[in-house]
Amino acid sequence: MKALVTGGAGFIGSNLVALLLNEGHEVVVLDDLSSGYSENLEPGVEFVRCDVADCESVRAAAVGVDIVFHLAASVGNARAIEHPLRDSEVNVLGTLSVLEAARSEGIQRVVLSSSAGIFGELKTLPIAEDHPQDPDSPYGVSKLAAEKMCLVYNKLHGMDNVCLRYFNVYGRNQRFDAYGNVIPIFAERMLRGQEVVVFGDGLQTRDFVNVRDVVRANYLAGTSDAARGAFNLGSATRVTINDLASMMGELAGVEPVFRHTAPRSGDVRDSLAAIGAATEAFGFVPSVPLEHGLREYMSWLREDEVTLARWRDAE
């Protein structure tokens, strides 16, 4: 199988590329390196540097490809609120660019990386696929539009596109992001002896799922005949932000100093995925417990040259 991975130099994309190569597949990576890192690129992969909204470049990269894993995106509520035009350009027009490239090249399946942000404030827990979709930020709106476009291409063009709604993904190759991924922010502040800022009272809950489970789900969704439509991807467990911070402090061997501030705009109060549909359709079963995954992640972060270089520059 030859796969095109958009966003393949980013956090989740680079982990997926490594899995695909390990499974013996050929990979083309398309990334503009706006949030990805060249250090994440695996040796021997074909690399195309371009904007995912550049239709002609995406189509050229799709020649001879059997499947597209579409992970290139503008990610996060804060970034989308600050830059809504760019968010929609990447997430909506970029997805259309990928779908048109796939259609023109006869590629049957695009696996889209979507988000639980499409749901907005939650009415019930756990969140099933049919939960009302009422996003609270431009990011959620753009990801919902990308999903709808993938699904309408299934109807109009007989494609087998799959949308995977990620909950809170963490793990190797996830670096500090000023726009708000909580685990790398907490980890960096703890390892550098800085105070940890918690938005709100810290009693809000999140469903954290390890990147190894997420990329395995992508692979299963891409290769299973029964996978078609939209599916939730999480760990089916949740933890409060306060408990997460305490767990990470123990793993880092520090007693972090906490400072609580006002809640952020666009953040939901609670989150918990129902994953039964993904389990039934393509056998998704999360396998990495949170404590184990956090220990693994913080060990990696301590040795990541990109992160260490940035810390040295900040001193």
Backbone bond lengths (Angstrom), bond angles and torsions (degrees), N, CA, C in turn:
res aa  C-N    CA-C-N  psi(-1)  N-CA   C-N-CA  omega(-1)  CA-C   N-CA-C  phi
1 M - - - 1.460 - - 1.525 109.81 -
2 K 1.320 115.91 136.45 1.460 121.08 174.40 1.520 108.20 -109.74
3 A 1.331 116.25 123.50 1.459 121.51 -174.54 1.515 110.85 -117.00
4 L 1.322 115.90 138.61 1.458 122.50 168.52 1.525 107.32 -98.90
5 V 1.329 116.28 124.65 1.463 121.47 179.05 1.519 107.96 -115.10
6 T 1.333 117.11 104.99 1.458 119.46 174.52 1.529 108.17 -79.22
7 G 1.323 115.97 141.29 1.460 118.85 -173.79 1.517 112.29 72.73
8 G 1.330 116.76 24.85 1.462 121.14 -174.07 1.511 115.41 -73.95
9 A 1.344 117.93 -6.39 1.464 120.62 174.27 1.523 111.73 -99.37
10 G 1.327 116.59 2.08 1.455 121.23 -179.47 1.513 112.66 -88.56
11 F 1.308 115.19 -172.42 1.464 122.51 -175.91 1.527 112.53 -57.62
12 I 1.311 117.92 -65.38 1.461 120.72 -177.05 1.521 110.62 -74.28
13 G 1.331 116.73 -40.81 1.461 120.66 -177.63 1.508 113.25 -58.58
14 S 1.331 117.55 -41.57 1.466 120.03 -178.83 1.521 111.38 -67.10
15 N 1.320 117.03 -35.09 1.464 120.06 175.41 1.524 111.25 -67.53
16 L 1.331 116.90 -36.64 1.462 120.32 177.29 1.521 110.80 -67.13
17 V 1.325 117.05 -42.13 1.470 120.50 178.20 1.523 110.09 -58.40
18 A 1.328 117.25 -44.62 1.464 120.69 179.31 1.523 111.34 -59.97
19 L 1.329 117.17 -41.34 1.465 120.91 178.37 1.519 111.06 -64.66
20 L 1.324 117.34 -45.67 1.465 120.97 -179.20 1.523 111.17 -61.09
21 L 1.317 116.65 -43.26 1.463 119.91 178.50 1.523 110.61 -64.54
22 N 1.321 116.93 -40.33 1.458 121.08 179.16 1.522 112.02 -63.93
23 E 1.346 115.80 -28.81 1.464 120.90 177.87 1.529 112.11 -84.61
24 G 1.330 116.86 0.54 1.459 120.65 174.78 1.510 115.75 90.87
25 H 1.334 117.80 16.63 1.462 121.15 -177.24 1.529 111.34 -97.08
26 E 1.316 115.20 158.53 1.461 122.18 176.51 1.525 108.42 -90.26
27 V 1.337 116.50 140.20 1.463 120.17 -173.24 1.524 111.33 -132.29
28 V 1.330 114.93 136.06 1.461 122.82 168.39 1.523 106.80 -113.44
29 V 1.330 116.77 128.11 1.462 121.86 178.55 1.519 109.40 -104.66
30 L 1.327 116.33 129.73 1.462 122.52 174.20 1.523 107.66 -118.21
31 D 1.337 116.26 122.81 1.462 120.38 -176.75 1.523 108.48 -159.56
32 D 1.332 117.46 143.02 1.466 119.21 176.08 1.527 112.15 -95.33
33 L 1.339 116.92 0.47 1.464 124.17 178.32 1.531 112.86 61.38
34 S 1.324 117.27 22.62 1.463 119.63 176.39 1.527 111.40 -72.12
35 S 1.310 116.65 -31.66 1.461 120.28 174.23 1.527 111.72 -131.50
36 G 1.328 117.11 -9.63 1.456 121.11 174.38 1.521 110.77 -86.61
37 Y 1.324 116.20 174.72 1.460 122.09 -176.89 1.519 109.53 -129.89
38 S 1.326 115.64 135.26 1.465 119.02 176.68 1.523 110.67 -61.89
39 E 1.339 117.17 -27.53 1.461 120.92 178.28 1.526 111.91 -63.48
40 N 1.326 117.04 -21.05 1.470 120.75 179.92 1.521 112.96 -80.56
41 L 1.325 117.73 -14.30 1.464 120.54 -175.04 1.525 110.75 -70.36
42 E 1.313 115.41 131.40 1.461 120.96 178.96 1.525 109.96 -77.67
43 P 1.340 117.54 142.49 1.468 119.95 176.47 1.528 110.61 -59.68
44 G 1.314 115.72 138.97 1.459 120.06 173.79 1.503 115.75 90.48
45 V 1.341 118.44 -3.30 1.459 118.63 177.91 1.523 109.44 -89.42
46 E 1.310 115.38 147.15 1.458 120.21 173.72 1.523 108.29 -75.63
47 F 1.328 117.02 129.97 1.463 120.91 -176.15 1.516 110.51 -119.32
48 V 1.334 115.82 126.36 1.459 123.00 176.11 1.523 107.45 -115.59
49 R 1.325 116.20 116.21 1.464 119.16 179.30 1.523 109.09 -95.33
50 C 1.320 116.23 110.61 1.461 120.64 178.05 1.516 110.09 -164.66
51 D 1.318 115.24 164.80 1.459 123.04 174.66 1.526 108.60 -74.71
52 V 1.323 117.26 134.76 1.461 120.28 -177.74 1.528 111.78 -66.36
53 A 1.321 117.96 -18.80 1.467 120.58 177.01 1.526 112.62 -83.64
54 D 1.335 117.50 -1.92 1.469 122.72 176.55 1.529 108.12 -82.46
55 C 1.320 115.97 94.04 1.472 121.59 -170.30 1.522 113.00 -57.40
56 E 1.316 117.56 -44.43 1.462 120.46 -175.93 1.523 111.57 -66.36
57 S 1.334 117.16 -41.22 1.462 120.02 179.23 1.521 111.36 -67.19
58 V 1.319 116.44 -38.89 1.468 120.03 178.59 1.522 110.20 -65.93
59 R 1.306 116.54 -42.25 1.465 119.55 178.99 1.528 110.77 -63.00
60 A 1.314 117.57 -41.28 1.466 120.44 178.41 1.528 110.81 -62.45
61 A 1.329 116.49 -38.97 1.464 120.21 179.68 1.521 111.97 -68.87
62 A 1.332 117.26 -23.09 1.467 121.76 -176.59 1.526 113.49 -86.06
63 V 1.317 118.06 -5.86 1.467 120.67 -178.89 1.534 109.74 -63.19
64 G 1.323 116.28 127.29 1.459 121.28 178.14 1.514 115.17 79.44
65 V 1.330 116.37 8.30 1.467 121.46 -177.24 1.530 109.98 -92.06
66 D 1.341 116.20 145.90 1.467 121.68 179.51 1.524 113.36 -95.31
67 I 1.325 117.23 -28.01 1.464 121.62 -176.48 1.519 108.80 -154.04
68 V 1.331 116.16 150.18 1.464 121.25 175.98 1.524 109.28 -118.37
69 F 1.330 115.47 127.94 1.458 121.99 169.01 1.524 106.29 -103.32
70 H 1.325 115.86 110.44 1.469 121.05 -171.25 1.526 110.27 -100.41
71 L 1.339 114.81 97.80 1.462 121.04 -179.58 1.522 113.14 -111.90
72 A 1.332 118.18 -12.38 1.465 120.45 179.87 1.523 109.46 -60.28
73 A 1.323 116.44 129.02 1.467 119.43 -175.27 1.516 110.38 -165.22
74 S 1.314 114.12 158.54 1.460 121.80 163.00 1.520 105.58 -92.52
75 V 1.333 116.84 119.54 1.466 120.35 -165.54 1.525 111.57 -112.55
76 G 1.314 116.07 136.46 1.455 121.92 167.83 1.512 115.12 106.96
77 N 1.334 115.03 145.25 1.460 121.02 -178.92 1.522 112.43 -64.01
78 A 1.334 117.30 -45.71 1.465 120.20 -175.39 1.520 111.26 -62.90
79 R 1.322 116.79 -44.40 1.466 120.36 179.01 1.526 110.82 -62.50
80 A 1.325 116.68 -41.33 1.468 120.51 -178.42 1.524 111.86 -67.60
81 I 1.323 116.78 -37.51 1.461 119.95 177.87 1.524 110.26 -66.34
82 E 1.323 116.55 -37.28 1.468 121.13 -179.63 1.525 112.12 -76.70
83 H 1.337 116.83 -35.77 1.468 121.29 -175.87 1.535 110.14 -131.89
84 P 1.326 119.08 66.38 1.469 120.81 -174.13 1.523 113.98 -65.45
85 L 1.330 118.62 -33.20 1.463 120.19 179.90 1.522 110.77 -66.45
86 R 1.320 116.39 -46.09 1.464 119.52 179.27 1.527 110.70 -65.93
87 D 1.323 116.53 -37.88 1.460 120.57 178.25 1.526 110.79 -57.40
88 S 1.320 116.84 -47.24 1.467 120.04 -179.52 1.520 112.06 -71.24
89 E 1.325 116.59 -35.01 1.462 119.30 178.74 1.526 110.71 -60.40
90 V 1.321 116.21 -45.88 1.466 120.16 -178.41 1.525 111.07 -73.86
91 N 1.319 117.37 -49.35 1.464 120.55 -170.98 1.521 114.16 -78.59
92 V 1.325 117.22 -33.75 1.465 119.89 -178.80 1.529 110.74 -96.01
93 L 1.332 117.05 -58.71 1.466 119.03 179.90 1.525 111.25 -65.61
94 G 1.330 116.89 -35.80 1.461 119.69 177.22 1.516 112.24 -62.00
95 T 1.328 116.38 -40.60 1.468 120.06 177.62 1.522 111.04 -66.86
96 L 1.321 117.09 -41.07 1.468 119.99 175.77 1.520 111.18 -61.03
97 S 1.317 116.64 -40.01 1.460 121.38 177.58 1.523 110.88 -59.37
98 V 1.328 116.30 -43.92 1.469 121.26 179.27 1.522 110.80 -66.69
99 L 1.313 117.26 -44.21 1.467 120.70 -179.30 1.525 111.79 -63.57
100 E 1.313 116.95 -41.35 1.460 120.05 178.54 1.524 111.31 -66.85
101 A 1.320 116.95 -38.43 1.462 120.28 176.40 1.523 110.29 -63.02
102 A 1.338 116.30 -44.09 1.464 120.16 179.29 1.525 110.91 -63.21
103 R 1.313 116.59 -44.55 1.468 120.26 -179.04 1.521 111.07 -63.14
104 S 1.310 117.15 -43.73 1.465 120.11 -177.29 1.519 112.10 -69.14
105 E 1.344 116.67 -27.45 1.464 120.55 -178.90 1.525 112.77 -97.69
106 G 1.323 117.30 6.11 1.458 120.68 177.60 1.515 114.22 70.70
107 I 1.319 117.07 27.19 1.466 121.90 178.16 1.527 108.35 -85.26
108 Q 1.310 116.84 122.96 1.464 121.12 -171.30 1.520 113.66 -77.51
109 R 1.339 117.11 -29.43 1.470 117.95 -171.37 1.520 112.38 -133.52
110 V 1.326 114.55 131.07 1.459 123.68 166.63 1.525 106.96 -114.37
111 V 1.328 116.68 127.94 1.464 121.56 175.12 1.526 107.16 -101.67
112 L 1.319 116.51 108.60 1.460 122.81 -176.06 1.524 111.13 -90.39
113 S 1.323 115.72 133.12 1.464 120.58 169.91 1.519 108.46 -84.24
114 S 1.325 116.30 106.68 1.456 121.74 178.41 1.527 108.73 -105.56
115 S 1.310 117.07 -161.25 1.462 120.56 -171.74 1.519 111.27 -149.80
116 A 1.335 115.05 149.27 1.463 119.98 171.62 1.521 111.44 -65.87
117 G 1.340 116.88 -10.51 1.457 120.79 176.58 1.515 113.77 -62.57
118 I 1.327 117.88 -14.18 1.469 120.08 178.43 1.525 111.79 -67.80
119 F 1.345 117.00 -20.15 1.465 120.24 -175.12 1.523 112.89 -83.08
120 G 1.328 118.12 -28.54 1.453 120.36 -174.33 1.518 111.24 71.39
121 E 1.333 116.44 -154.01 1.466 120.11 -179.88 1.524 109.07 -64.36
122 L 1.321 114.68 134.92 1.458 119.77 -168.07 1.519 112.02 -88.31
123 K 1.315 114.02 138.84 1.465 121.06 -178.99 1.522 111.56 -92.76
124 T 1.330 116.54 -34.02 1.458 122.01 -179.35 1.523 109.15 -141.34
125 L 1.328 115.54 155.88 1.459 122.13 174.45 1.520 108.46 -129.79
126 P 1.338 118.92 143.86 1.466 126.42 -7.07 1.529 111.90 -70.11
127 I 1.320 115.84 166.70 1.456 122.12 -174.10 1.524 109.63 -91.30
128 A 1.312 116.38 115.04 1.465 121.32 175.09 1.523 109.51 -91.72
129 E 1.320 115.46 170.09 1.461 120.40 -176.84 1.524 112.96 -61.24
130 D 1.330 117.17 -28.29 1.461 120.04 -177.16 1.534 113.20 -91.81
131 H 1.325 117.70 11.68 1.464 120.45 175.07 1.532 109.35 -60.05
132 P 1.342 118.72 142.96 1.472 120.03 178.69 1.524 112.44 -52.86
133 Q 1.316 115.11 139.81 1.466 121.64 -178.22 1.524 108.84 -104.35
134 D 1.333 115.75 106.31 1.466 121.78 -175.89 1.527 108.66 -143.26
135 P 1.339 117.73 70.47 1.467 121.15 -172.94 1.523 113.42 -59.95
136 D 1.352 114.58 148.42 1.462 121.68 -176.39 1.524 113.39 -102.15
137 S 1.317 118.19 1.42 1.461 120.40 -177.27 1.520 109.84 -146.39
138 P 1.336 117.57 161.65 1.471 120.14 175.38 1.526 112.35 -57.26
139 Y 1.336 117.03 -31.55 1.467 119.79 178.49 1.523 110.92 -62.24
140 G 1.329 117.00 -49.36 1.459 120.14 178.77 1.513 112.21 -60.80
141 V 1.330 116.43 -38.13 1.466 120.60 178.52 1.522 110.64 -64.68
142 S 1.331 116.98 -44.40 1.470 119.79 -177.81 1.523 111.69 -67.68
143 K 1.329 117.52 -36.85 1.466 119.63 177.82 1.527 111.04 -70.66
144 L 1.319 116.82 -35.54 1.463 119.57 176.32 1.524 110.35 -65.47
145 A 1.327 117.04 -41.25 1.465 120.31 177.22 1.525 110.92 -62.37
146 A 1.340 116.99 -40.05 1.466 120.67 178.01 1.524 110.59 -62.67
147 E 1.333 116.16 -43.57 1.469 120.39 176.31 1.521 111.63 -57.98
148 K 1.328 115.68 -50.89 1.461 120.22 -177.22 1.523 111.00 -59.13
149 M 1.329 116.54 -36.98 1.454 119.76 179.32 1.533 110.47 -66.40
150 C 1.327 117.02 -42.60 1.468 119.82 177.30 1.525 111.14 -60.34
151 L 1.318 116.35 -43.06 1.459 120.04 -176.85 1.520 112.14 -71.88
152 V 1.333 117.56 -33.77 1.463 118.92 178.09 1.528 110.75 -72.16
153 Y 1.334 117.88 -28.26 1.465 120.21 173.45 1.529 110.41 -67.65
154 N 1.325 117.19 -30.98 1.465 119.16 172.83 1.525 110.48 -60.43
155 K 1.331 115.96 -44.62 1.464 120.68 -178.27 1.525 112.15 -70.52
156 L 1.321 116.69 -45.84 1.463 120.52 -173.03 1.519 113.47 -79.03
157 H 1.326 116.29 -35.00 1.462 119.73 -170.46 1.523 113.49 -120.78
158 G 1.328 117.01 8.16 1.459 120.12 176.41 1.510 114.46 66.57
159 M 1.331 117.31 26.52 1.461 120.43 178.73 1.527 110.43 -81.00
160 D 1.320 116.30 169.65 1.465 122.54 179.61 1.528 110.33 -119.01
161 N 1.301 117.07 46.76 1.458 121.22 -176.33 1.525 111.59 -67.19
162 V 1.328 114.50 148.17 1.462 122.43 -179.48 1.527 108.57 -127.20
163 C 1.323 116.72 134.79 1.465 122.56 177.01 1.528 108.39 -113.22
164 L 1.320 116.56 123.55 1.459 121.74 -179.44 1.524 109.14 -109.44
165 R 1.314 115.64 115.20 1.467 121.32 -176.56 1.526 109.47 -90.58
166 Y 1.323 115.04 101.17 1.458 120.06 -178.69 1.525 110.83 -75.09
167 F 1.326 114.54 140.26 1.452 119.48 167.91 1.541 106.56 -90.38
168 N 1.289 122.03 -132.88 1.473 120.60 -174.60 1.523 109.95 -94.08
169 V 1.318 115.86 102.37 1.463 122.06 -176.28 1.530 109.27 -89.41
170 Y 1.325 115.98 140.39 1.469 120.73 177.27 1.520 108.37 -144.77
171 G 1.342 116.38 163.33 1.454 119.87 174.48 1.512 113.38 140.86
172 R 1.308 114.68 -168.03 1.463 123.62 -175.64 1.536 111.42 -51.41
173 N 1.320 115.37 140.64 1.472 124.74 -179.90 1.522 113.26 75.28
174 Q 1.330 117.33 8.51 1.469 119.98 174.24 1.524 107.96 -95.14
175 R 1.319 114.50 113.53 1.460 119.90 -176.97 1.524 110.52 -106.48
176 F 1.328 115.01 167.99 1.463 121.77 -178.91 1.517 110.93 -51.32
177 D 1.317 116.21 133.30 1.461 122.47 -179.17 1.519 107.93 -131.54
178 A 1.330 115.83 115.68 1.460 120.02 -177.42 1.521 112.29 -62.49
179 Y 1.358 116.79 -14.47 1.458 119.78 -177.95 1.523 113.09 -89.04
180 G 1.352 118.12 0.94 1.444 115.05 162.41 1.506 122.42 120.48
181 N 1.329 121.18 20.54 1.460 119.65 173.61 1.528 108.57 -74.80
182 V 1.315 116.55 116.74 1.455 120.53 -164.39 1.524 113.16 -67.53
183 I 1.324 119.85 -41.08 1.459 120.51 -174.57 1.524 111.99 -65.51
184 P 1.336 121.20 -49.66 1.467 118.37 177.45 1.523 113.33 -63.83
185 I 1.330 118.08 -32.79 1.466 120.29 177.69 1.528 110.26 -66.16
186 F 1.333 117.07 -48.47 1.462 120.28 177.99 1.529 110.69 -60.26
187 A 1.330 116.54 -46.17 1.463 120.42 -176.65 1.521 111.02 -60.56
188 E 1.319 116.62 -46.40 1.464 119.55 -178.37 1.522 111.15 -63.72
189 R 1.315 117.42 -44.74 1.466 119.69 -178.22 1.531 111.10 -65.09
190 M 1.314 116.58 -39.29 1.461 118.96 179.29 1.522 111.41 -67.18
191 L 1.317 117.13 -45.57 1.460 120.66 -177.52 1.522 112.05 -68.03
192 R 1.334 117.22 -22.36 1.465 120.97 178.50 1.525 112.53 -99.68
193 G 1.333 117.04 4.68 1.450 120.63 177.09 1.511 114.51 72.05
194 Q 1.326 117.38 27.72 1.459 121.77 -179.11 1.525 110.43 -101.67
195 E 1.337 116.30 160.50 1.453 119.34 177.90 1.526 110.21 -67.94
196 V 1.322 115.12 151.32 1.461 121.99 -178.09 1.523 108.42 -104.71
197 V 1.325 115.68 121.45 1.461 121.03 -179.33 1.524 108.99 -91.20
198 V 1.327 116.85 126.39 1.460 123.12 178.14 1.524 107.95 -114.80
199 F 1.326 115.94 123.76 1.459 119.99 178.10 1.529 109.73 -79.15
200 G 1.334 116.31 127.45 1.455 120.06 -179.20 1.517 111.67 78.07
201 D 1.342 115.89 -157.33 1.467 120.28 -175.61 1.521 113.57 -85.24
202 G 1.330 117.59 -5.72 1.459 120.81 179.38 1.511 114.25 80.90
203 L 1.323 116.97 0.47 1.466 120.55 179.46 1.522 112.32 -90.21
204 Q 1.327 116.51 -3.76 1.461 119.51 174.39 1.532 109.17 -64.86
205 T 1.320 116.42 149.15 1.464 120.56 -174.82 1.524 110.95 -114.81
206 R 1.337 114.15 151.45 1.454 120.92 177.67 1.528 109.85 -138.10
207 D 1.316 114.82 151.91 1.463 123.38 175.35 1.524 106.75 -101.82
208 F 1.339 116.59 104.00 1.459 121.57 -178.40 1.525 109.76 -95.88
209 V 1.323 116.12 128.89 1.461 121.67 -179.08 1.521 108.70 -125.38
210 N 1.326 115.89 134.15 1.458 120.94 -175.81 1.524 111.72 -72.37
211 V 1.318 115.39 145.63 1.462 120.21 -176.81 1.522 111.99 -61.93
212 R 1.323 118.18 -29.00 1.471 119.33 178.26 1.525 110.81 -64.56
213 D 1.316 116.55 -37.99 1.465 119.68 175.80 1.526 111.18 -68.34
214 V 1.322 117.05 -37.97 1.463 120.81 -177.94 1.525 111.58 -67.45
215 V 1.323 117.74 -42.87 1.473 117.99 -178.68 1.526 110.97 -72.62
216 R 1.317 117.21 -31.26 1.466 119.19 174.02 1.530 109.72 -64.41
217 A 1.319 117.14 -39.07 1.466 120.67 176.76 1.521 111.08 -63.13
218 N 1.329 117.61 -40.43 1.461 120.77 175.88 1.522 110.86 -58.92
219 Y 1.314 115.63 -44.81 1.465 119.86 -179.01 1.529 110.80 -63.84
220 L 1.316 116.48 -45.14 1.464 120.31 179.18 1.525 110.97 -63.40
221 A 1.331 116.52 -42.79 1.466 120.13 179.85 1.518 111.50 -66.00
222 G 1.320 116.19 -32.11 1.457 119.83 -179.45 1.511 113.93 -76.18
223 T 1.320 117.03 -21.83 1.463 120.22 -173.33 1.527 113.71 -115.47
224 S 1.328 117.43 -0.15 1.467 120.89 -178.97 1.521 110.82 -97.12
225 D 1.316 116.49 131.10 1.466 120.69 178.48 1.525 111.92 -65.41
226 A 1.335 117.15 -27.34 1.465 120.78 -175.39 1.524 113.07 -82.78
227 A 1.330 117.00 -9.07 1.465 120.20 -177.58 1.522 110.03 -83.75
228 R 1.314 116.51 116.68 1.462 122.89 176.75 1.521 107.71 -162.74
229 G 1.320 117.65 128.33 1.455 120.69 -178.21 1.517 111.60 109.74
230 A 1.340 117.08 -153.81 1.464 122.91 -174.06 1.526 111.01 -114.53
231 F 1.341 115.42 138.84 1.464 121.53 -176.60 1.526 110.29 -139.15
232 N 1.333 115.83 145.53 1.461 121.83 174.47 1.522 109.99 -85.19
233 L 1.347 115.85 141.25 1.463 121.50 175.89 1.522 109.37 -127.68
234 G 1.309 116.10 112.82 1.452 122.19 175.53 1.513 108.68 -151.02
235 S 1.322 115.97 -168.76 1.465 120.22 177.94 1.523 111.62 -95.96
236 A 1.340 116.60 -10.06 1.469 123.24 -175.16 1.525 111.66 65.32
237 T 1.334 117.03 21.78 1.466 123.17 171.58 1.527 107.53 -134.22
238 R 1.321 116.84 159.41 1.462 118.79 178.60 1.524 110.28 -139.10
239 V 1.326 115.20 158.99 1.456 122.32 -178.14 1.522 107.79 -143.58
240 T 1.339 116.88 146.74 1.462 118.83 175.12 1.529 109.17 -73.92
241 I 1.315 115.99 156.39 1.461 120.21 178.37 1.527 110.48 -64.84
242 N 1.319 117.67 -35.47 1.467 120.13 176.19 1.526 111.40 -61.98
243 D 1.337 117.14 -44.61 1.466 120.43 179.33 1.524 111.02 -67.47
244 L 1.331 117.03 -37.30 1.461 120.20 175.52 1.521 110.28 -59.02
245 A 1.325 117.06 -46.98 1.460 121.09 -178.79 1.525 111.28 -62.27
246 S 1.324 117.11 -41.25 1.463 120.42 178.71 1.521 111.28 -63.98
247 M 1.336 116.38 -43.53 1.459 120.93 178.53 1.523 110.88 -61.09
248 M 1.327 116.87 -44.17 1.458 120.57 -179.34 1.523 111.33 -67.48
249 G 1.344 117.32 -35.75 1.454 120.19 176.65 1.518 111.79 -61.78
250 E 1.328 116.83 -42.59 1.465 120.68 177.33 1.519 110.91 -62.15
251 L 1.332 116.85 -43.94 1.462 120.31 -178.94 1.523 111.66 -66.96
252 A 1.340 116.71 -31.98 1.465 120.61 179.30 1.523 111.90 -82.39
253 G 1.329 116.92 -11.47 1.453 120.68 -178.99 1.514 113.18 73.30
254 V 1.330 116.66 31.35 1.466 120.51 -178.85 1.524 109.20 -132.58
255 E 1.319 115.12 162.06 1.460 121.36 171.05 1.519 107.00 -108.89
256 P 1.325 117.21 92.48 1.459 120.02 -173.24 1.523 112.65 -66.46
257 V 1.335 114.80 149.73 1.460 122.00 173.91 1.520 107.64 -95.17
258 F 1.331 116.88 124.42 1.460 121.17 -176.23 1.526 111.10 -102.80
259 R 1.329 114.81 144.58 1.462 121.35 172.10 1.520 108.12 -133.01
260 H 1.314 116.54 119.90 1.463 121.31 -179.51 1.524 109.79 -90.77
261 T 1.339 115.77 135.26 1.459 121.65 177.73 1.529 108.90 -126.31
262 A 1.319 115.89 -178.95 1.466 120.15 -178.74 1.525 110.89 -64.17
263 P 1.333 118.45 149.42 1.474 121.07 175.86 1.522 111.08 -59.03
264 R 1.335 116.12 153.19 1.463 121.20 178.90 1.520 111.02 -87.24
265 S 1.325 115.45 147.60 1.463 120.58 175.13 1.523 109.93 -64.99
266 G 1.328 116.11 138.46 1.456 121.10 175.35 1.509 115.08 87.94
267 D 1.348 118.13 -8.00 1.461 120.99 179.53 1.530 110.28 -85.61
268 V 1.327 116.26 135.04 1.460 120.14 176.71 1.524 109.61 -82.28
269 R 1.327 116.16 162.56 1.463 120.81 -178.14 1.525 111.39 -78.27
270 D 1.309 117.23 -47.02 1.465 121.16 -175.51 1.521 110.37 -135.92
271 S 1.324 114.81 156.40 1.464 119.78 -178.89 1.522 109.91 -153.11
272 L 1.307 116.00 134.58 1.465 122.33 177.96 1.518 108.21 -161.12
273 A 1.314 116.52 123.90 1.463 121.26 -175.55 1.520 112.01 -88.97
274 A 1.321 115.47 138.14 1.464 122.03 163.42 1.526 106.30 -93.35
275 I 1.320 117.36 121.48 1.468 120.42 -171.65 1.524 112.87 -114.25
276 G 1.319 117.01 11.54 1.462 120.09 -176.54 1.513 113.89 -59.59
277 A 1.330 117.61 -35.19 1.464 119.90 -178.64 1.522 110.98 -65.56
278 A 1.338 117.27 -41.97 1.463 120.79 178.64 1.524 111.17 -68.22
279 T 1.319 116.63 -36.41 1.463 120.24 177.23 1.523 110.52 -63.07
280 E 1.312 116.35 -44.64 1.462 120.66 -178.32 1.525 112.04 -69.82
281 A 1.333 117.21 -40.87 1.464 120.27 -173.84 1.519 112.97 -75.72
282 F 1.336 117.27 -42.92 1.474 117.69 -175.92 1.527 113.83 -141.31
283 G 1.315 116.54 19.77 1.459 120.54 169.79 1.509 116.01 76.71
284 F 1.331 117.87 26.48 1.461 120.18 -179.71 1.521 110.83 -73.45
285 V 1.344 115.45 121.00 1.462 121.89 175.01 1.525 107.28 -136.93
286 P 1.332 119.59 112.23 1.466 120.58 179.87 1.519 110.78 -63.40
287 S 1.341 115.92 141.90 1.461 119.59 -172.12 1.525 113.86 -126.68
288 V 1.329 118.42 -4.70 1.466 120.91 -174.76 1.531 109.70 -107.95
289 P 1.345 118.38 107.71 1.471 120.37 177.02 1.528 110.62 -62.78
290 L 1.324 116.82 150.84 1.460 120.89 -174.36 1.525 112.39 -58.80
291 E 1.320 118.31 -47.87 1.465 119.66 -177.68 1.526 111.20 -60.80
292 H 1.327 116.94 -42.77 1.466 120.76 178.36 1.527 110.46 -62.98
293 G 1.320 116.65 -45.13 1.453 120.25 -179.20 1.513 112.69 -64.68
294 L 1.335 117.28 -38.19 1.465 120.72 178.21 1.522 111.43 -67.16
295 R 1.330 116.83 -41.09 1.464 119.99 177.92 1.529 110.21 -61.48
296 E 1.308 116.40 -43.87 1.464 122.27 178.39 1.531 110.84 -62.39
297 Y 1.326 116.07 -43.11 1.463 120.60 -178.24 1.522 111.74 -66.09
298 M 1.319 117.54 -45.33 1.459 120.02 -177.59 1.520 111.37 -68.88
299 S 1.311 117.30 -31.41 1.463 120.93 173.92 1.523 110.38 -64.23
300 W 1.338 116.36 -43.45 1.471 120.11 177.46 1.517 110.97 -63.58
301 L 1.339 117.30 -43.42 1.465 121.44 -175.74 1.524 111.11 -61.88
302 R 1.319 117.03 -36.25 1.464 120.79 -179.96 1.525 112.12 -63.97
303 E 1.336 117.28 -21.37 1.464 121.36 -175.93 1.521 113.38 -112.68
304 D 1.337 118.12 -0.22 1.463 121.42 -177.40 1.522 110.11 -74.21
305 E 1.326 116.55 117.62 1.460 121.03 -174.65 1.524 112.61 -64.35
306 V 1.321 117.74 -35.17 1.467 120.41 178.83 1.524 110.16 -62.96
307 T 1.323 116.33 -45.79 1.462 120.71 179.50 1.520 111.24 -66.31
308 L 1.324 117.45 -44.99 1.463 120.87 -178.31 1.523 111.46 -62.74
309 A 1.342 116.53 -38.56 1.467 120.20 178.81 1.523 110.64 -64.43
310 R 1.326 116.77 -39.73 1.468 119.77 179.52 1.524 110.92 -67.78
311 W 1.328 116.72 -37.16 1.461 119.54 176.70 1.526 110.60 -63.16
312 R 1.353 116.62 -42.42 1.471 119.72 179.57 1.526 110.73 -62.80
313 D 1.333 116.11 -40.48 1.468 120.06 -179.40 1.526 111.95 -65.76
314 A 1.334 116.18 -28.36 1.466 120.44 -177.07 1.526 112.65 -82.12
315 E 1.316 116.54 -12.42 1.475 119.97 -177.03 1.524 111.42 -78.11
